[in-house]
């Protein structure tokens, strides 16, 4: 029984060890866990507001927030009005210091 438990622990450690390293490397720009949670909260607020608008092209807009509260919008929208609406929503969100938009207009999508 003890040998089986030890083998299981070694097996899970071997399998999950590389995953933990990959997960850690994916957010190397986040210097402190508190900053990461704050950034994620801002991103989630903006995504929730975008989805509440029920404009179909807003679902193709990606939101990322850096540790300083700067929001980056990327992706595509069907009209300039939808892109402008996304920027407006992001700017009005609490905690946002600046918004950079790289949204492209794709009418045929």
C-alpha positions as CSV (number, residue, x, y, z in Angstrom):
1,X,0.0,0.0,0.0
2,X,2.8,2.4,0.9
3,X,4.7,1.6,-2.3
4,X,1.6,2.2,-4.4
5,X,1.0,5.6,-2.7
6,X,4.7,6.6,-3.2
7,X,4.5,5.5,-6.9
8,X,1.3,7.6,-7.4
9,X,2.9,10.6,-5.8
10,X,6.0,10.3,-8.0
11,X,3.8,9.8,-11.1
12,X,1.7,12.9,-10.4
13,X,4.7,14.9,-9.5
14,X,6.3,13.9,-12.8
15,X,3.2,14.7,-14.8
16,X,2.1,17.9,-13.1
17,X,5.6,19.4,-12.6
18,X,6.0,20.6,-16.2
19,X,2.5,21.9,-16.3
20,X,3.2,24.1,-13.2
21,X,6.3,25.5,-14.9
22,X,4.3,26.3,-18.1
23,X,1.6,28.0,-16.1
24,X,4.1,30.0,-14.2
25,X,5.9,31.2,-17.3
26,X,2.7,32.3,-19.0
27,X,2.4,35.4,-16.8
28,X,6.0,36.4,-16.3
29,X,5.0,40.1,-16.6
30,X,2.9,39.9,-13.5
31,X,5.3,40.7,-10.7
32,X,3.0,40.2,-7.8
33,X,-0.2,38.0,-7.3
34,X,-2.2,41.1,-6.1
35,X,-1.4,42.9,-9.4
36,X,-2.5,39.8,-11.4
37,X,-5.9,39.6,-9.6
38,X,-6.5,43.3,-10.1
39,X,-5.7,43.1,-13.8
40,X,-7.9,40.1,-14.2
41,X,-10.8,41.8,-12.4
42,X,-10.6,44.8,-14.7
43,X,-10.5,42.5,-17.8
44,X,-13.5,40.5,-16.5
45,X,-15.5,43.7,-15.8
46,X,-14.9,44.9,-19.4
47,X,-15.7,41.5,-20.9
48,X,-19.0,41.4,-18.9
49,X,-20.0,44.9,-20.0
50,X,-19.2,44.0,-23.7
51,X,-21.3,40.8,-23.5
52,X,-24.2,42.8,-21.9
53,X,-24.3,45.0,-25.0
54,X,-25.5,42.1,-27.2
55,X,-23.6,43.4,-30.2
56,X,-22.5,40.3,-32.1
57,X,-19.2,41.6,-33.3
58,X,-18.1,42.6,-29.7
59,X,-17.5,38.9,-29.0
60,X,-14.5,38.9,-31.3
61,X,-12.8,41.6,-29.4
62,X,-10.1,40.4,-27.0
63,X,-9.3,42.3,-23.8
64,X,-6.0,42.3,-21.9
65,X,-5.0,44.5,-18.9
66,X,-1.5,45.2,-17.8
67,X,-0.3,45.7,-14.2
68,X,-0.7,49.5,-14.5
69,X,-4.4,49.4,-15.5
70,X,-3.8,49.9,-19.2
71,X,-6.3,48.0,-21.4
72,X,-5.4,46.6,-24.8
73,X,-8.3,45.8,-27.2
74,X,-7.5,43.6,-30.2
75,X,-9.5,41.5,-32.6
76,X,-12.2,42.6,-35.0
77,X,-15.6,44.3,-35.2
78,X,-18.2,44.6,-37.9
79,X,-18.4,48.3,-37.8
80,X,-16.5,51.4,-36.6
81,X,-19.4,52.0,-34.2
82,X,-19.0,48.7,-32.5
83,X,-15.2,49.3,-32.2
84,X,-15.9,52.7,-30.7
85,X,-18.4,51.3,-28.3
86,X,-15.9,48.7,-27.0
87,X,-13.3,51.5,-26.5
88,X,-15.9,53.6,-24.7
89,X,-16.9,50.7,-22.4
90,X,-13.3,50.0,-21.5
91,X,-12.6,53.7,-20.7
92,X,-15.6,53.9,-18.4
93,X,-14.6,50.9,-16.4
94,X,-13.3,51.5,-12.9
95,X,-9.6,51.0,-12.5
96,X,-8.7,51.6,-16.2
97,X,-5.9,54.2,-16.7
98,X,-5.7,54.1,-20.5
99,X,-7.1,52.2,-23.4
100,X,-5.2,51.1,-26.6
101,X,-7.3,49.8,-29.4
102,X,-6.0,47.7,-32.2
103,X,-9.5,46.6,-33.3
104,X,-9.8,46.0,-37.1
105,X,-13.0,46.5,-39.0
106,X,-14.2,43.4,-40.9
107,X,-17.6,43.9,-42.4
108,X,-17.8,40.5,-44.1
109,X,-17.4,38.3,-41.0
